Amino acid sequence: MDPDVPPLEEPLAELERRLIDEYLRRQGHDPDALRARHDDAARKLLAEASVYAATKLTEIESRSHYVRNLHDGH
């Protein structure tokens, strides 16, 4: 693999990471420090943050489809 070429990612991967980080910060945690931990509390918070991000992404995608349908006249 060419080190100068960034790896391919899912289109919303960066947004998902940012949403997870946002959730963790709102809970009073440093995202990088939390990811470095391996205890049950850290895993629980990361799981909660993932659910939060997935919910937000679903909301964003739903709104996007709705707006697209409005513009397409469906």
Phi and psi in radians as a Rosetta constraint file:
Dihedral C 1 N 2 CA 2 C 2 CIRCULARHARMONIC -1.298 0.35
Dihedral N 2 CA 2 C 2 N 3 CIRCULARHARMONIC 2.116 0.35
Dihedral C 2 N 3 CA 3 C 3 CIRCULARHARMONIC -1.190 0.35
Dihedral N 3 CA 3 C 3 N 4 CIRCULARHARMONIC -0.292 0.35
Dihedral C 3 N 4 CA 4 C 4 CIRCULARHARMONIC -1.480 0.35
Dihedral N 4 CA 4 C 4 N 5 CIRCULARHARMONIC -0.177 0.35
Dihedral C 4 N 5 CA 5 C 5 CIRCULARHARMONIC -1.804 0.35
Dihedral N 5 CA 5 C 5 N 6 CIRCULARHARMONIC 2.084 0.35
Dihedral C 5 N 6 CA 6 C 6 CIRCULARHARMONIC -1.173 0.35
Dihedral N 6 CA 6 C 6 N 7 CIRCULARHARMONIC 2.604 0.35
Dihedral C 6 N 7 CA 7 C 7 CIRCULARHARMONIC -1.172 0.35
Dihedral N 7 CA 7 C 7 N 8 CIRCULARHARMONIC 2.644 0.35
Dihedral C 7 N 8 CA 8 C 8 CIRCULARHARMONIC -1.245 0.35
Dihedral N 8 CA 8 C 8 N 9 CIRCULARHARMONIC 2.504 0.35
Dihedral C 8 N 9 CA 9 C 9 CIRCULARHARMONIC -2.294 0.35
Dihedral N 9 CA 9 C 9 N 10 CIRCULARHARMONIC 2.815 0.35
Dihedral C 9 N 10 CA 10 C 10 CIRCULARHARMONIC -1.080 0.35
Dihedral N 10 CA 10 C 10 N 11 CIRCULARHARMONIC 2.582 0.35
Dihedral C 10 N 11 CA 11 C 11 CIRCULARHARMONIC -0.999 0.35
Dihedral N 11 CA 11 C 11 N 12 CIRCULARHARMONIC -0.571 0.35
Dihedral C 11 N 12 CA 12 C 12 CIRCULARHARMONIC -1.819 0.35
Dihedral N 12 CA 12 C 12 N 13 CIRCULARHARMONIC 0.205 0.35
Dihedral C 12 N 13 CA 13 C 13 CIRCULARHARMONIC -1.070 0.35
Dihedral N 13 CA 13 C 13 N 14 CIRCULARHARMONIC -0.758 0.35
Dihedral C 13 N 14 CA 14 C 14 CIRCULARHARMONIC -1.142 0.35
Dihedral N 14 CA 14 C 14 N 15 CIRCULARHARMONIC -0.724 0.35
Dihedral C 14 N 15 CA 15 C 15 CIRCULARHARMONIC -1.094 0.35
Dihedral N 15 CA 15 C 15 N 16 CIRCULARHARMONIC -0.725 0.35
Dihedral C 15 N 16 CA 16 C 16 CIRCULARHARMONIC -1.049 0.35
Dihedral N 16 CA 16 C 16 N 17 CIRCULARHARMONIC -0.785 0.35
Dihedral C 16 N 17 CA 17 C 17 CIRCULARHARMONIC -1.059 0.35
Dihedral N 17 CA 17 C 17 N 18 CIRCULARHARMONIC -0.721 0.35
Dihedral C 17 N 18 CA 18 C 18 CIRCULARHARMONIC -1.173 0.35
Dihedral N 18 CA 18 C 18 N 19 CIRCULARHARMONIC -0.665 0.35
Dihedral C 18 N 19 CA 19 C 19 CIRCULARHARMONIC -1.147 0.35
Dihedral N 19 CA 19 C 19 N 20 CIRCULARHARMONIC -0.712 0.35
Dihedral C 19 N 20 CA 20 C 20 CIRCULARHARMONIC -1.083 0.35
Dihedral N 20 CA 20 C 20 N 21 CIRCULARHARMONIC -0.819 0.35
Dihedral C 20 N 21 CA 21 C 21 CIRCULARHARMONIC -1.072 0.35
Dihedral N 21 CA 21 C 21 N 22 CIRCULARHARMONIC -0.727 0.35
Dihedral C 21 N 22 CA 22 C 22 CIRCULARHARMONIC -1.025 0.35
Dihedral N 22 CA 22 C 22 N 23 CIRCULARHARMONIC -0.819 0.35
Dihedral C 22 N 23 CA 23 C 23 CIRCULARHARMONIC -1.038 0.35
Dihedral N 23 CA 23 C 23 N 24 CIRCULARHARMONIC -0.826 0.35
Dihedral C 23 N 24 CA 24 C 24 CIRCULARHARMONIC -1.107 0.35
Dihedral N 24 CA 24 C 24 N 25 CIRCULARHARMONIC -0.719 0.35
Dihedral C 24 N 25 CA 25 C 25 CIRCULARHARMONIC -1.125 0.35
Dihedral N 25 CA 25 C 25 N 26 CIRCULARHARMONIC -0.706 0.35
Dihedral C 25 N 26 CA 26 C 26 CIRCULARHARMONIC -1.120 0.35
Dihedral N 26 CA 26 C 26 N 27 CIRCULARHARMONIC -0.449 0.35
Dihedral C 26 N 27 CA 27 C 27 CIRCULARHARMONIC -1.501 0.35
Dihedral N 27 CA 27 C 27 N 28 CIRCULARHARMONIC 0.009 0.35
Dihedral C 27 N 28 CA 28 C 28 CIRCULARHARMONIC 1.539 0.35
Dihedral N 28 CA 28 C 28 N 29 CIRCULARHARMONIC 0.392 0.35
Dihedral C 28 N 29 CA 29 C 29 CIRCULARHARMONIC -2.077 0.35
Dihedral N 29 CA 29 C 29 N 30 CIRCULARHARMONIC 2.622 0.35
Dihedral C 29 N 30 CA 30 C 30 CIRCULARHARMONIC -1.490 0.35
Dihedral N 30 CA 30 C 30 N 31 CIRCULARHARMONIC 2.080 0.35
Dihedral C 30 N 31 CA 31 C 31 CIRCULARHARMONIC -0.991 0.35
Dihedral N 31 CA 31 C 31 N 32 CIRCULARHARMONIC -0.750 0.35
Dihedral C 31 N 32 CA 32 C 32 CIRCULARHARMONIC -1.163 0.35
Dihedral N 32 CA 32 C 32 N 33 CIRCULARHARMONIC -0.732 0.35
Dihedral C 32 N 33 CA 33 C 33 CIRCULARHARMONIC -1.130 0.35
Dihedral N 33 CA 33 C 33 N 34 CIRCULARHARMONIC -0.684 0.35
Dihedral C 33 N 34 CA 34 C 34 CIRCULARHARMONIC -1.169 0.35
Dihedral N 34 CA 34 C 34 N 35 CIRCULARHARMONIC -0.685 0.35
Dihedral C 34 N 35 CA 35 C 35 CIRCULARHARMONIC -1.159 0.35
Dihedral N 35 CA 35 C 35 N 36 CIRCULARHARMONIC -0.447 0.35
Dihedral C 35 N 36 CA 36 C 36 CIRCULARHARMONIC -1.363 0.35
Dihedral N 36 CA 36 C 36 N 37 CIRCULARHARMONIC -0.298 0.35
Dihedral C 36 N 37 CA 37 C 37 CIRCULARHARMONIC -1.456 0.35
Dihedral N 37 CA 37 C 37 N 38 CIRCULARHARMONIC 2.761 0.35
Dihedral C 37 N 38 CA 38 C 38 CIRCULARHARMONIC -2.284 0.35
Dihedral N 38 CA 38 C 38 N 39 CIRCULARHARMONIC 0.318 0.35
Dihedral C 38 N 39 CA 39 C 39 CIRCULARHARMONIC -1.517 0.35
Dihedral N 39 CA 39 C 39 N 40 CIRCULARHARMONIC 2.927 0.35
Dihedral C 39 N 40 CA 40 C 40 CIRCULARHARMONIC -1.066 0.35
Dihedral N 40 CA 40 C 40 N 41 CIRCULARHARMONIC -0.676 0.35
Dihedral C 40 N 41 CA 41 C 41 CIRCULARHARMONIC -1.105 0.35
Dihedral N 41 CA 41 C 41 N 42 CIRCULARHARMONIC -0.719 0.35
Dihedral C 41 N 42 CA 42 C 42 CIRCULARHARMONIC -1.151 0.35
Dihedral N 42 CA 42 C 42 N 43 CIRCULARHARMONIC -0.767 0.35
Dihedral C 42 N 43 CA 43 C 43 CIRCULARHARMONIC -1.079 0.35
Dihedral N 43 CA 43 C 43 N 44 CIRCULARHARMONIC -0.686 0.35
Dihedral C 43 N 44 CA 44 C 44 CIRCULARHARMONIC -1.122 0.35
Dihedral N 44 CA 44 C 44 N 45 CIRCULARHARMONIC -0.798 0.35
Dihedral C 44 N 45 CA 45 C 45 CIRCULARHARMONIC -1.103 0.35
Dihedral N 45 CA 45 C 45 N 46 CIRCULARHARMONIC -0.718 0.35
Dihedral C 45 N 46 CA 46 C 46 CIRCULARHARMONIC -1.132 0.35
Dihedral N 46 CA 46 C 46 N 47 CIRCULARHARMONIC -0.661 0.35
Dihedral C 46 N 47 CA 47 C 47 CIRCULARHARMONIC -1.147 0.35
Dihedral N 47 CA 47 C 47 N 48 CIRCULARHARMONIC -0.750 0.35
Dihedral C 47 N 48 CA 48 C 48 CIRCULARHARMONIC -1.085 0.35
Dihedral N 48 CA 48 C 48 N 49 CIRCULARHARMONIC -0.719 0.35
Dihedral C 48 N 49 CA 49 C 49 CIRCULARHARMONIC -1.124 0.35
Dihedral N 49 CA 49 C 49 N 50 CIRCULARHARMONIC -0.649 0.35
Dihedral C 49 N 50 CA 50 C 50 CIRCULARHARMONIC -1.155 0.35
Dihedral N 50 CA 50 C 50 N 51 CIRCULARHARMONIC -0.712 0.35
Dihedral C 50 N 51 CA 51 C 51 CIRCULARHARMONIC -1.118 0.35
Dihedral N 51 CA 51 C 51 N 52 CIRCULARHARMONIC -0.754 0.35
Dihedral C 51 N 52 CA 52 C 52 CIRCULARHARMONIC -1.004 0.35
Dihedral N 52 CA 52 C 52 N 53 CIRCULARHARMONIC -0.860 0.35
Dihedral C 52 N 53 CA 53 C 53 CIRCULARHARMONIC -1.099 0.35
Dihedral N 53 CA 53 C 53 N 54 CIRCULARHARMONIC -0.746 0.35
Dihedral C 53 N 54 CA 54 C 54 CIRCULARHARMONIC -1.096 0.35
Dihedral N 54 CA 54 C 54 N 55 CIRCULARHARMONIC -0.698 0.35
Dihedral C 54 N 55 CA 55 C 55 CIRCULARHARMONIC -1.113 0.35
Dihedral N 55 CA 55 C 55 N 56 CIRCULARHARMONIC -0.788 0.35
Dihedral C 55 N 56 CA 56 C 56 CIRCULARHARMONIC -1.121 0.35
Dihedral N 56 CA 56 C 56 N 57 CIRCULARHARMONIC -0.732 0.35
Dihedral C 56 N 57 CA 57 C 57 CIRCULARHARMONIC -1.106 0.35
Dihedral N 57 CA 57 C 57 N 58 CIRCULARHARMONIC -0.686 0.35
Dihedral C 57 N 58 CA 58 C 58 CIRCULARHARMONIC -1.094 0.35
Dihedral N 58 CA 58 C 58 N 59 CIRCULARHARMONIC -0.741 0.35
Dihedral C 58 N 59 CA 59 C 59 CIRCULARHARMONIC -1.080 0.35
Dihedral N 59 CA 59 C 59 N 60 CIRCULARHARMONIC -0.775 0.35
Dihedral C 59 N 60 CA 60 C 60 CIRCULARHARMONIC -1.103 0.35
Dihedral N 60 CA 60 C 60 N 61 CIRCULARHARMONIC -0.781 0.35
Dihedral C 60 N 61 CA 61 C 61 CIRCULARHARMONIC -1.139 0.35
Dihedral N 61 CA 61 C 61 N 62 CIRCULARHARMONIC -0.687 0.35
Dihedral C 61 N 62 CA 62 C 62 CIRCULARHARMONIC -1.104 0.35
Dihedral N 62 CA 62 C 62 N 63 CIRCULARHARMONIC -0.771 0.35
Dihedral C 62 N 63 CA 63 C 63 CIRCULARHARMONIC -1.117 0.35
Dihedral N 63 CA 63 C 63 N 64 CIRCULARHARMONIC -0.677 0.35
Dihedral C 63 N 64 CA 64 C 64 CIRCULARHARMONIC -1.081 0.35
Dihedral N 64 CA 64 C 64 N 65 CIRCULARHARMONIC -0.779 0.35
Dihedral C 64 N 65 CA 65 C 65 CIRCULARHARMONIC -1.116 0.35
Dihedral N 65 CA 65 C 65 N 66 CIRCULARHARMONIC -0.712 0.35
Dihedral C 65 N 66 CA 66 C 66 CIRCULARHARMONIC -1.073 0.35
Dihedral N 66 CA 66 C 66 N 67 CIRCULARHARMONIC -0.842 0.35
Dihedral C 66 N 67 CA 67 C 67 CIRCULARHARMONIC -1.119 0.35
Dihedral N 67 CA 67 C 67 N 68 CIRCULARHARMONIC -0.725 0.35
Dihedral C 67 N 68 CA 68 C 68 CIRCULARHARMONIC -1.067 0.35
Dihedral N 68 CA 68 C 68 N 69 CIRCULARHARMONIC -0.746 0.35
Dihedral C 68 N 69 CA 69 C 69 CIRCULARHARMONIC -1.128 0.35
Dihedral N 69 CA 69 C 69 N 70 CIRCULARHARMONIC -0.647 0.35
Dihedral C 69 N 70 CA 70 C 70 CIRCULARHARMONIC -1.085 0.35
Dihedral N 70 CA 70 C 70 N 71 CIRCULARHARMONIC -0.751 0.35
Dihedral C 70 N 71 CA 71 C 71 CIRCULARHARMONIC -1.264 0.35
Dihedral N 71 CA 71 C 71 N 72 CIRCULARHARMONIC -0.545 0.35
Dihedral C 71 N 72 CA 72 C 72 CIRCULARHARMONIC -1.449 0.35
Dihedral N 72 CA 72 C 72 N 73 CIRCULARHARMONIC -0.181 0.35
Dihedral C 72 N 73 CA 73 C 73 CIRCULARHARMONIC 1.410 0.35
Dihedral N 73 CA 73 C 73 N 74 CIRCULARHARMONIC 0.401 0.35
